[in-house]
Amino acid sequence: MKENLSLVSSISTGAAGVDFERRIQAFFIIQMINGGYAPALPASTITKVICQGRNHGFNTDDCIVFTSDENKIEHKLLIQCKLSITISNTDKEFKKTMDAAWFDFSKNNSFNRENDKIALVTGALSKAYDGLLEILRDIHTEVSSDVFWEKYKGIGFSKAAKNKLDIIMESISQANNNVRPSEDEIFAFLKIFYILKSDLHEDVLARGGINLSLLQTELNNQMYSYVKSPQDIWNGLRTCLSDYNRLATPIELSNLPGEIKELFKRVARTNQPQEYVPRQILDTAIKEKLISSSYKKELVLLSILGGIDQKNQSDMQVIEKFNITLSTLQELQDEDNVMFTDGIWKIKTDRKKVVEQLGKKIFDKDIDSFKAIFLQILSEIDTSLDQSENQKQMMGLFNKKFQYSKTLRIGIANGVALVSNNEELFPNCSRMMIRNASALSVRELFADYRNINLWANLNDVLVPIAEICPREFLSNVKKAFEHKNNPFIELANNYKADVLFSTDYLSSFRSALSDLAWDKDYLGESALLLAKLAELEKHNDTYNHHYALTALIETFLP
């Protein structure tokens, strides 16, 4: 087996499968917030959830759940999500799942055999697999390897179930460089390996969905009530997870992001004593309160910028252009309107909610300033493609160094997208001014559309950039594809699935085109460009690249 698989973005792996993956991730975040447990692990508190664990050193990577027991011992559940899977020697998805699981078990120093587990979570597993699941349950409770193998070689299990188990053991041998591990080693692996069935892909009202129904009952429990409905919390959390999958950002109980806190805002029921209210979420406002601040203009400006890194001098120079000083940020923190964590300043509530209340503080000159800052920050060129192969791999490992922080880069891209798609929230701005600034921001950013380093530089922000002005974005992509020095050819060739830390510079590009394709006005152009991209990437030995297109097409099939 290859020592490690390539870093990936879940967004490019297909619409139905991605939605199932996000539902599983959302389930564990709700369990974390509500004090629930993780299956396969001992009773313990969930402390952290990571979406896309590959970027954190795990091969079984769709979701990593961290827990802490009463003795403060850490346990991890490594999860691979497959909406459907066939346990077969010829099934590529099953082989990749077992390759990843065996690598984490046998070679990953971050995996503790005593405390950690690996789970394949699937939404579709027929009754033909019930015997196999029974064998695995037996192994999980069996103390002795000798006792298990005695039952296996005797009449303890059905022939059909043993055949499925044989396929798993054969896949382990293939993952182990075609060398069959010892019986003790196979037993040790099977003892930490789980196959879990989930119906979270089934919508509650449409087709039943017992697990999701129970989850929504939990969100509507009797000790407190949420401001938002269970369905709104569920849908909102899945939406939030788009960014957390793209950025592979850990979500920790001790430091929940503002947008997730906003979803889980809750209050005690009127007939419950206050001391009985669970304390994980401290925000108890019943309805949206009016923003009270002596710095309303600065607050709405910061909400559009997205956030800044106090340790980054270039970030500080940007906010100074908007007359925001460190003392202003500290005042806003005292007013409980912004938060300061690990050197990062961000607003505490949802950015759009701030704009909804304070958008009237923004004028045409501010729109022009945002355009200038947008171009200044995102025009910075990443030259990693000019490096040697080894240098490129190391840059992928240690992250590229830009003049401006990642917080501000991603923040300003999303902020300008927020402005361009919500003209009505800025009553003191000319709508024509907003539209022109949006179009020119994208047009001028891609003035040198043939520059491969420009596209590589924008890999982490292409989705919001495409939303700023889809027509301009698609126009520049089309021109780049038609040029004799098509930059996407080299970007596609740069990615090597079998090279450790090889960067997939087109992951965000696929996501941007896929998102635009859901708008009927852009469906044709986006689908055509996805097809051209798939043609460029056909040499890559990975299933990710064509799924964005196939998932889109399958949506329209009967």
Buried (B, 14 or more C-beta within 10 A) or exposed (E): BEEBBBBBBBBBBBBBBBBBBBBBBBBBBBBBBBEBEBBBBEEBBBBBBBBBBBBEBBBBBBBBBBBBBEEEEBBBBBBBBBBBBBBEEEBEBBBBBBBBBBBBBBEBEEBBEEBBBBBBBBBBBEEEBEBBBEBBEBBBEBEEBEEBBEBBEEEBBBEEBBEBBEBBBBBBBBBBEEEEBEBEBBBBBBBBBBBBEBBBBBEBEEEEBEBBBEBBEBBEEEEBBBBBEBBEBBBBBBEBBBBBBBBBBBBBBEEBBBBBBBBBBBBBEEEBEEEEBEEEBEBEEEEBEEBEBEBBBBBBBBBBBBBBBBEBEBBBEBBEEBEBEEEBBEBBBEBEBBBEEEEBBBBBBBBBBBBBBBBBBBBBEBBBBBBEBBBBBBBBBBEBBEEEEEEBBEBBEEEBEBEBBBBBBBBBBBBBBBBBBBBEBBEEBBEEBBEBBBBBBBBBBBEEBBBBBBBBBBBBBBBBBBBBBBBBBBBBBBEBBEEEEBBBEBBBEBBBBEBBBBBBBBBBBBBBBBBBBEEEEBBEBBBBBBEBBBEBBEEBEBBBBBBBBBBBEEEEEE
